[in-house]
Amino acid sequence: MTTRIVRVGNTLTVEIPEELVTQASLPVGEPVEWVPNGSGSIALVNRSNSAVRKNPADMTIEELMEGLNEGDSLGEYDWGPPRGVEVW
């Protein structure tokens, strides 16, 4: 199926045939995500079925710690030697 990218105001849109939306089980009216799929290619993904990760800056501490057991060690990361006036 061939379609076009169309400018509507300040937004670019792509018309997707209803038959294709049905075959792909994409939710009408629900969030979907464009994902780069290689050079010159993108895929439209149902967000509820994809492993979409939230931005850590927008997460609560509970969400960040979800799945960790008490006592789990996350390890350390070597950031290199101290610089500036840090106190160690």
C-alpha positions as CSV (number, residue, x, y, z in Angstrom):
1,M,0.0,0.0,0.0
2,T,1.3,3.4,-1.0
3,T,0.5,6.6,0.9
4,R,2.0,10.1,1.2
5,I,3.5,12.3,3.9
6,V,1.2,15.4,4.1
7,R,1.7,18.7,5.8
8,V,-1.3,19.7,8.0
9,G,-0.5,23.1,9.6
10,N,2.9,22.7,11.4
11,T,2.6,18.9,11.5
12,L,3.5,16.2,9.0
13,T,1.0,13.3,8.9
14,V,0.8,10.0,7.2
15,E,-2.6,8.5,6.1
16,I,-2.8,4.9,7.1
17,P,-5.4,2.7,5.4
18,E,-7.9,1.4,7.9
19,E,-7.4,-2.2,6.6
20,L,-3.7,-1.9,7.5
21,V,-4.5,-0.5,10.9
22,T,-6.8,-3.4,11.6
23,Q,-4.3,-6.0,10.4
24,A,-1.6,-4.5,12.6
25,S,-3.9,-4.3,15.6
26,L,-3.1,-0.6,16.1
27,P,-5.3,1.1,18.6
28,V,-7.3,4.0,17.0
29,G,-7.2,7.0,19.4
30,E,-4.4,5.5,21.6
31,P,-0.7,6.4,21.7
32,V,1.5,4.8,19.1
33,E,5.3,5.4,18.5
34,W,7.4,5.8,15.4
35,V,10.5,3.7,15.7
36,P,13.6,3.9,13.4
37,N,13.8,0.6,11.7
38,G,17.0,1.0,9.7
39,S,18.3,3.3,7.1
40,G,15.4,5.2,5.6
41,S,12.8,3.1,7.3
42,I,10.4,3.6,10.3
43,A,7.9,1.4,12.0
44,L,4.7,2.4,13.8
45,V,4.4,0.5,17.1
46,N,1.5,0.1,19.5
47,R,3.0,1.7,22.7
48,S,1.0,-0.7,25.0
49,N,2.7,-3.7,23.4
50,S,6.2,-2.3,23.1
51,A,8.9,-2.1,25.7
52,V,8.7,1.7,26.0
53,R,10.9,3.0,28.7
54,K,9.9,6.1,30.7
55,N,12.4,8.9,30.9
56,P,14.2,8.3,34.3
57,A,13.9,12.1,35.1
58,D,10.1,11.7,35.0
59,M,10.0,8.6,37.2
60,T,9.4,8.4,41.0
61,I,11.9,6.7,43.2
62,E,9.4,3.8,43.6
63,E,9.3,3.3,39.8
64,L,13.1,3.5,39.6
65,M,13.5,0.9,42.3
66,E,10.8,-1.4,40.9
67,G,12.0,-5.0,40.6
68,L,14.8,-4.6,43.0
69,N,14.9,-6.7,46.1
70,E,16.0,-5.4,49.5
71,G,19.8,-5.8,49.8
72,D,20.4,-6.0,46.0
73,S,23.6,-4.3,45.1
74,L,23.7,-2.2,42.0
75,G,27.5,-2.0,42.1
76,E,29.7,1.0,41.6
77,Y,30.8,3.0,38.6
78,D,34.3,4.4,38.3
79,W,34.0,8.0,37.3
80,G,37.8,8.5,37.3
81,P,40.0,10.4,39.6
82,P,38.5,13.4,41.6
83,R,38.6,16.7,39.9
84,G,38.0,20.2,41.3
85,V,37.3,20.5,45.0
86,E,35.4,17.3,45.8
87,V,35.9,15.9,49.2
88,W,36.3,12.0,49.3
